[in-house]
Amino acid sequence: MDEQKYNDLKLGEKGAYLSIVAYICLSILKLIIGYLSGSEALKADGLNNTTDIVASIAVLIGLRLSRKPADKNHKYGHWKSETIASMVASFIMMAVGIQVLFSTIISFADGGKESPDIMAGYVGIFSFLVMYFVYRYNKKLALKINSQAVMAAAKDNISDAWVSIGTAIGIFGSQLNMPWLDTLTALIVGSLICKTAWDIFREASHDLSDGFDENQIEVYKKTIQLINGVQEIKEIKGRNYGNNAVVDIVILVQPNLSLEEAHDISTLVENTLKEKDGVYDVHVHVEPNSNGSE
């Protein structure tokens, strides 16, 4: 990994730190006001933010471990540390989401619930404003350093912002003699936590099992087919190491080429994919095309 990638990963940590501080402050505020005001929705949103703390810490740990260079036991580097941390975070988020749903259902079954204090609604609006600011910062940072991890954090930020707006709507609505609306909002928040956890788990497990975007493979094929000297692509496979794509390719070339000429074509394929499509590492195997001609 070149020096620029090290610097980008280090810069990305600022976004993770900002998210952690914001989530800690908001979760404390929401849980306290939620319990004092009797708002199930605000308490659920507060618990949602506690899971976001874990997710942001996972991003931070992943970014730091990914900066470690290859060593004796990790010849390909530590790229997948971030993906593993994300999977662990998804388990914790799912557990909290289920707990929110379980607690809300029990509260609803008990009946006799009164409308929460309107202060809880104002906290929801304040939380939306804070998380929208954090989202804008992380999105700008992610685009600057081209980081999927920081962009994922930004998407989580904007998701939490909309959850807070939904929470506020539920609380304000419950003031109109509809206290059940606050409970309904809490159920929606709990469901959103579980959905987010599932999405993170699905993406992490896909990467860890060497799954790769088929559409991106087609993009690579089109790039290779335009390279002079490549007669056919026999095989192409891709996998992800963190945010870095690694591609394995078998190409067919004219059979009477010298070893040096075949090597030059191989090097051209590698450099083109790296420069044009941003592939981190390319492994090219060259075979003679017995049926081909120049």
Order of alpha helices (4+ residues) and beta strands (2+ residues): alpha-alpha-alpha-alpha-alpha-alpha-alpha-beta-beta-alpha-beta
